[in-house]
Amino acid sequence: MSPRARPRFAATGPDRWPHPNRSAKNRIAYRQLEGALEHAASTYARGRLVDVGCGRKAWEPLFAAHVDEHVGVDHVPKLVDGVDRVDVIATAYDVPLPDDHADTVLLAEVLEHLEDPGRGLAECARLLKTGGHLIVTTPFFWPVHDQRDFYRYAPGGLRYLLEEAGLEVVEIVPLSGVWGTVSLQISYALERYRRGAAAPAVDAVASGIQWLAARFDRVDFQPKFSWNHLAVARKPG
């Protein structure tokens, strides 16, 4: 019998990097995202990083020890305490930076918002230097959360799109198993009851369900139900 699979990014540890969207309903998700991006940053990130769809550059502190420069690209300015965090205002399809500009490109929770994902990935490939890496995270099981929320991606779909963009897939890794995914769906479903005096109770239930799920995933890991995947691809040459 083959060894039982284990999650690469366990969500049983403490929160390490603050994120403006973290809350009781999604704490397990951000712990897993942190683990995935810490792995990608330490293994693949270097030099100049172009963060496409950067928002408020929430992941800049995580990558800071591994890159020399963090260039944020977004279609609108994003402010933190009145400070604009976007360096280049542009869409993901037409970034006004030269070819071979980046050693690393980050596309964190952005691909699902692109109506033409192939075109967006081709632009990322254009920006990359030969040998540079594209780091992508994107959901597979996740509630609809935006008017520009277009797609969900299985590993096979990610591989196809990355290869069509001329990139070599290095790894595609699930962030969770079924229990983490189910706990997130329940936590988001409970949000409609999070009103007034009931809010602390709803938060407590969501936190408890996710605490248990993180531990269930460690003993019964079923990655085909992962809510999200990390994909890393390299520009060949």
Contacts in CASP RR format, 6 or more apart in sequence:
PFRMAT RR
TARGET T0000
AUTHOR 0000-0000-0000
METHOD contacts of the structure
MODEL  1
MSPRARPRFAATGPDRWPHPNRSAKNRIAYRQLEGALEHAASTYARGRLV
DVGCGRKAWEPLFAAHVDEHVGVDHVPKLVDGVDRVDVIATAYDVPLPDD
HADTVLLAEVLEHLEDPGRGLAECARLLKTGGHLIVTTPFFWPVHDQRDF
YRYAPGGLRYLLEEAGLEVVEIVPLSGVWGTVSLQISYALERYRRGAAAP
AVDAVASGIQWLAARFDRVDFQPKFSWNHLAVARKPG
4 221 0 8 1.000
5 221 0 8 1.000
5 223 0 8 1.000
6 218 0 8 1.000
6 221 0 8 1.000
7 174 0 8 1.000
7 175 0 8 1.000
7 176 0 8 1.000
7 177 0 8 1.000
7 217 0 8 1.000
7 218 0 8 1.000
7 221 0 8 1.000
7 223 0 8 1.000
8 36 0 8 1.000
8 39 0 8 1.000
8 173 0 8 1.000
8 174 0 8 1.000
8 175 0 8 1.000
9 31 0 8 1.000
9 32 0 8 1.000
9 34 0 8 1.000
9 35 0 8 1.000
9 36 0 8 1.000
9 39 0 8 1.000
9 173 0 8 1.000
9 175 0 8 1.000
9 176 0 8 1.000
10 214 0 8 1.000
10 217 0 8 1.000
10 218 0 8 1.000
11 28 0 8 1.000
11 31 0 8 1.000
11 32 0 8 1.000
11 176 0 8 1.000
11 180 0 8 1.000
11 210 0 8 1.000
11 213 0 8 1.000
11 214 0 8 1.000
11 217 0 8 1.000
12 214 0 8 1.000
12 215 0 8 1.000
12 218 0 8 1.000
13 31 0 8 1.000
15 22 0 8 1.000
15 27 0 8 1.000
15 30 0 8 1.000
15 31 0 8 1.000
15 34 0 8 1.000
16 34 0 8 1.000
16 38 0 8 1.000
17 34 0 8 1.000
17 58 0 8 1.000
17 59 0 8 1.000
17 61 0 8 1.000
17 62 0 8 1.000
18 58 0 8 1.000
19 30 0 8 1.000
19 33 0 8 1.000
19 58 0 8 1.000
19 59 0 8 1.000
20 56 0 8 1.000
20 58 0 8 1.000
21 30 0 8 1.000
21 58 0 8 1.000
22 30 0 8 1.000
23 203 0 8 1.000
24 187 0 8 1.000
24 202 0 8 1.000
24 203 0 8 1.000
24 204 0 8 1.000
24 206 0 8 1.000
24 207 0 8 1.000
25 184 0 8 1.000
25 187 0 8 1.000
25 188 0 8 1.000
25 190 0 8 1.000
25 191 0 8 1.000
25 203 0 8 1.000
25 206 0 8 1.000
26 184 0 8 1.000
26 187 0 8 1.000
26 188 0 8 1.000
27 207 0 8 1.000
27 210 0 8 1.000
28 176 0 8 1.000
28 180 0 8 1.000
28 183 0 8 1.000
28 184 0 8 1.000
28 210 0 8 1.000
28 213 0 8 1.000
28 214 0 8 1.000
29 175 0 8 1.000
29 176 0 8 1.000
29 184 0 8 1.000
29 227 0 8 1.000
29 228 0 8 1.000
31 214 0 8 1.000
32 175 0 8 1.000
32 176 0 8 1.000
32 228 0 8 1.000
33 108 0 8 1.000
33 109 0 8 1.000
33 137 0 8 1.000
33 175 0 8 1.000
33 228 0 8 1.000
34 62 0 8 1.000
36 137 0 8 1.000
36 173 0 8 1.000
36 175 0 8 1.000
36 228 0 8 1.000
36 230 0 8 1.000
37 59 0 8 1.000
37 62 0 8 1.000
37 63 0 8 1.000
37 108 0 8 1.000
37 135 0 8 1.000
37 137 0 8 1.000
37 230 0 8 1.000
38 62 0 8 1.000
39 230 0 8 1.000
40 135 0 8 1.000
40 230 0 8 1.000
40 232 0 8 1.000
41 62 0 8 1.000
41 63 0 8 1.000
41 65 0 8 1.000
41 66 0 8 1.000
41 67 0 8 1.000
41 135 0 8 1.000
42 66 0 8 1.000
43 232 0 8 1.000
44 104 0 8 1.000
44 132 0 8 1.000
44 133 0 8 1.000
44 135 0 8 1.000
44 170 0 8 1.000
44 232 0 8 1.000
45 63 0 8 1.000
45 66 0 8 1.000
45 67 0 8 1.000
45 103 0 8 1.000
45 104 0 8 1.000
45 106 0 8 1.000
45 133 0 8 1.000
45 135 0 8 1.000
46 66 0 8 1.000
46 67 0 8 1.000
46 68 0 8 1.000
46 103 0 8 1.000
46 104 0 8 1.000
47 67 0 8 1.000
47 68 0 8 1.000
47 69 0 8 1.000
47 103 0 8 1.000
47 104 0 8 1.000
48 67 0 8 1.000
48 68 0 8 1.000
48 69 0 8 1.000
48 71 0 8 1.000
48 101 0 8 1.000
48 102 0 8 1.000
48 103 0 8 1.000
48 104 0 8 1.000
49 63 0 8 1.000
49 67 0 8 1.000
49 69 0 8 1.000
49 70 0 8 1.000
49 71 0 8 1.000
49 102 0 8 1.000
49 103 0 8 1.000
49 104 0 8 1.000
49 105 0 8 1.000
49 106 0 8 1.000
50 71 0 8 1.000
50 72 0 8 1.000
50 73 0 8 1.000
50 95 0 8 1.000
50 97 0 8 1.000
50 101 0 8 1.000
50 102 0 8 1.000
50 104 0 8 1.000
50 105 0 8 1.000
50 106 0 8 1.000
50 127 0 8 1.000
51 57 0 8 1.000
51 59 0 8 1.000
51 60 0 8 1.000
51 70 0 8 1.000
51 71 0 8 1.000
51 72 0 8 1.000
51 73 0 8 1.000
51 105 0 8 1.000
51 106 0 8 1.000
51 108 0 8 1.000
52 72 0 8 1.000
52 73 0 8 1.000
52 92 0 8 1.000
52 95 0 8 1.000
52 105 0 8 1.000
52 106 0 8 1.000
52 107 0 8 1.000
52 110 0 8 1.000
52 123 0 8 1.000
52 124 0 8 1.000
53 72 0 8 1.000
53 73 0 8 1.000
53 74 0 8 1.000
53 75 0 8 1.000
53 92 0 8 1.000
53 107 0 8 1.000
53 108 0 8 1.000
53 110 0 8 1.000
54 72 0 8 1.000
54 73 0 8 1.000
54 74 0 8 1.000
54 78 0 8 1.000
54 85 0 8 1.000
54 86 0 8 1.000
54 106 0 8 1.000
55 72 0 8 1.000
55 74 0 8 1.000
55 78 0 8 1.000
55 85 0 8 1.000
55 86 0 8 1.000
56 78 0 8 1.000
56 79 0 8 1.000
56 80 0 8 1.000
56 85 0 8 1.000
57 70 0 8 1.000
57 72 0 8 1.000
57 78 0 8 1.000
57 85 0 8 1.000
59 106 0 8 1.000
59 108 0 8 1.000
60 70 0 8 1.000
63 70 0 8 1.000
63 106 0 8 1.000
64 70 0 8 1.000
67 103 0 8 1.000
67 104 0 8 1.000
71 87 0 8 1.000
71 88 0 8 1.000
71 97 0 8 1.000
71 102 0 8 1.000
72 85 0 8 1.000
72 86 0 8 1.000
72 87 0 8 1.000
72 88 0 8 1.000
73 86 0 8 1.000
73 87 0 8 1.000
73 88 0 8 1.000
73 89 0 8 1.000
73 90 0 8 1.000
73 92 0 8 1.000
73 95 0 8 1.000
73 97 0 8 1.000
74 86 0 8 1.000
74 89 0 8 1.000
74 90 0 8 1.000
75 89 0 8 1.000
75 90 0 8 1.000
75 91 0 8 1.000
75 92 0 8 1.000
76 86 0 8 1.000
76 89 0 8 1.000
77 84 0 8 1.000
77 85 0 8 1.000
77 86 0 8 1.000
77 89 0 8 1.000
78 84 0 8 1.000
78 85 0 8 1.000
78 86 0 8 1.000
79 85 0 8 1.000
88 95 0 8 1.000
88 96 0 8 1.000
88 97 0 8 1.000
90 96 0 8 1.000
92 107 0 8 1.000
92 110 0 8 1.000
92 114 0 8 1.000
92 120 0 8 1.000
92 123 0 8 1.000
92 124 0 8 1.000
93 114 0 8 1.000
93 116 0 8 1.000
93 119 0 8 1.000
93 120 0 8 1.000
93 123 0 8 1.000
94 123 0 8 1.000
95 123 0 8 1.000
95 127 0 8 1.000
97 127 0 8 1.000
99 126 0 8 1.000
99 127 0 8 1.000
100 127 0 8 1.000
100 128 0 8 1.000
100 129 0 8 1.000
100 130 0 8 1.000
101 127 0 8 1.000
101 129 0 8 1.000
102 127 0 8 1.000
102 128 0 8 1.000
102 129 0 8 1.000
102 132 0 8 1.000
103 128 0 8 1.000
103 129 0 8 1.000
103 132 0 8 1.000
103 133 0 8 1.000
104 128 0 8 1.000
104 132 0 8 1.000
104 133 0 8 1.000
104 134 0 8 1.000
104 135 0 8 1.000
105 124 0 8 1.000
105 127 0 8 1.000
105 128 0 8 1.000
105 133 0 8 1.000
105 134 0 8 1.000
105 135 0 8 1.000
106 135 0 8 1.000
107 121 0 8 1.000
107 124 0 8 1.000
107 134 0 8 1.000
107 135 0 8 1.000
107 136 0 8 1.000
107 137 0 8 1.000
107 138 0 8 1.000
108 135 0 8 1.000
108 136 0 8 1.000
108 137 0 8 1.000
109 137 0 8 1.000
109 138 0 8 1.000
109 139 0 8 1.000
110 138 0 8 1.000
111 117 0 8 1.000
111 121 0 8 1.000
111 136 0 8 1.000
111 138 0 8 1.000
111 151 0 8 1.000
111 153 0 8 1.000
112 138 0 8 1.000
112 139 0 8 1.000
112 142 0 8 1.000
112 149 0 8 1.000
112 150 0 8 1.000
112 151 0 8 1.000
112 152 0 8 1.000
112 153 0 8 1.000
113 146 0 8 1.000
113 148 0 8 1.000
113 149 0 8 1.000
113 150 0 8 1.000
114 120 0 8 1.000
114 150 0 8 1.000
114 151 0 8 1.000
115 148 0 8 1.000
115 150 0 8 1.000
117 151 0 8 1.000
117 161 0 8 1.000
118 161 0 8 1.000
118 164 0 8 1.000
118 165 0 8 1.000
120 165 0 8 1.000
121 134 0 8 1.000
121 161 0 8 1.000
121 162 0 8 1.000
121 164 0 8 1.000
121 165 0 8 1.000
121 167 0 8 1.000
122 165 0 8 1.000
122 166 0 8 1.000
124 134 0 8 1.000
124 165 0 8 1.000
125 134 0 8 1.000
125 165 0 8 1.000
125 166 0 8 1.000
125 167 0 8 1.000
125 235 0 8 1.000
128 134 0 8 1.000
128 235 0 8 1.000
129 235 0 8 1.000
130 235 0 8 1.000
130 236 0 8 1.000
130 237 0 8 1.000
131 234 0 8 1.000
131 235 0 8 1.000
131 236 0 8 1.000
131 237 0 8 1.000
132 234 0 8 1.000
132 235 0 8 1.000
133 170 0 8 1.000
133 232 0 8 1.000
133 233 0 8 1.000
133 234 0 8 1.000
133 235 0 8 1.000
134 162 0 8 1.000
134 167 0 8 1.000
134 232 0 8 1.000
134 233 0 8 1.000
134 234 0 8 1.000
134 235 0 8 1.000
135 230 0 8 1.000
135 231 0 8 1.000
135 232 0 8 1.000
136 158 0 8 1.000
136 162 0 8 1.000
136 230 0 8 1.000
136 231 0 8 1.000
136 232 0 8 1.000
136 233 0 8 1.000
137 175 0 8 1.000
137 228 0 8 1.000
137 229 0 8 1.000
137 230 0 8 1.000
137 231 0 8 1.000
138 153 0 8 1.000
138 158 0 8 1.000
138 228 0 8 1.000
138 229 0 8 1.000
138 231 0 8 1.000
139 152 0 8 1.000
139 153 0 8 1.000
139 227 0 8 1.000
139 228 0 8 1.000
140 152 0 8 1.000
140 153 0 8 1.000
140 154 0 8 1.000
140 226 0 8 1.000
140 227 0 8 1.000
140 228 0 8 1.000
140 229 0 8 1.000
141 152 0 8 1.000
141 181 0 8 1.000
141 184 0 8 1.000
141 185 0 8 1.000
141 225 0 8 1.000
141 226 0 8 1.000
141 227 0 8 1.000
142 152 0 8 1.000
142 184 0 8 1.000
142 227 0 8 1.000
142 228 0 8 1.000
143 185 0 8 1.000
143 188 0 8 1.000
153 161 0 8 1.000
153 229 0 8 1.000
155 172 0 8 1.000
155 174 0 8 1.000
155 229 0 8 1.000
155 231 0 8 1.000
156 172 0 8 1.000
158 169 0 8 1.000
158 172 0 8 1.000
158 229 0 8 1.000
158 231 0 8 1.000
159 169 0 8 1.000
159 172 0 8 1.000
159 231 0 8 1.000
162 169 0 8 1.000
162 231 0 8 1.000
162 233 0 8 1.000
163 169 0 8 1.000
165 233 0 8 1.000
166 235 0 8 1.000
166 236 0 8 1.000
167 233 0 8 1.000
167 234 0 8 1.000
167 235 0 8 1.000
167 236 0 8 1.000
168 233 0 8 1.000
168 234 0 8 1.000
168 235 0 8 1.000
168 236 0 8 1.000
169 231 0 8 1.000
169 232 0 8 1.000
169 233 0 8 1.000
170 232 0 8 1.000
170 233 0 8 1.000
170 234 0 8 1.000
171 230 0 8 1.000
171 231 0 8 1.000
171 232 0 8 1.000
172 229 0 8 1.000
172 230 0 8 1.000
172 231 0 8 1.000
172 232 0 8 1.000
173 229 0 8 1.000
173 230 0 8 1.000
173 231 0 8 1.000
174 223 0 8 1.000
174 224 0 8 1.000
174 226 0 8 1.000
174 228 0 8 1.000
174 229 0 8 1.000
175 226 0 8 1.000
175 227 0 8 1.000
175 228 0 8 1.000
175 229 0 8 1.000
175 230 0 8 1.000
176 217 0 8 1.000
176 223 0 8 1.000
176 225 0 8 1.000
176 226 0 8 1.000
176 227 0 8 1.000
176 228 0 8 1.000
177 217 0 8 1.000
177 221 0 8 1.000
177 222 0 8 1.000
177 223 0 8 1.000
177 225 0 8 1.000
177 226 0 8 1.000
177 227 0 8 1.000
178 217 0 8 1.000
178 220 0 8 1.000
178 222 0 8 1.000
178 224 0 8 1.000
178 225 0 8 1.000
179 212 0 8 1.000
179 213 0 8 1.000
179 214 0 8 1.000
179 216 0 8 1.000
179 217 0 8 1.000
179 220 0 8 1.000
179 222 0 8 1.000
180 210 0 8 1.000
180 213 0 8 1.000
180 214 0 8 1.000
180 216 0 8 1.000
180 217 0 8 1.000
180 227 0 8 1.000
181 225 0 8 1.000
181 226 0 8 1.000
181 227 0 8 1.000
182 213 0 8 1.000
182 225 0 8 1.000
183 206 0 8 1.000
183 209 0 8 1.000
183 210 0 8 1.000
183 212 0 8 1.000
183 213 0 8 1.000
184 210 0 8 1.000
184 227 0 8 1.000
186 206 0 8 1.000
186 209 0 8 1.000
187 206 0 8 1.000
187 209 0 8 1.000
187 210 0 8 1.000
190 202 0 8 1.000
190 205 0 8 1.000
190 206 0 8 1.000
191 202 0 8 1.000
193 202 0 8 1.000
194 202 0 8 1.000
194 203 0 8 1.000
END
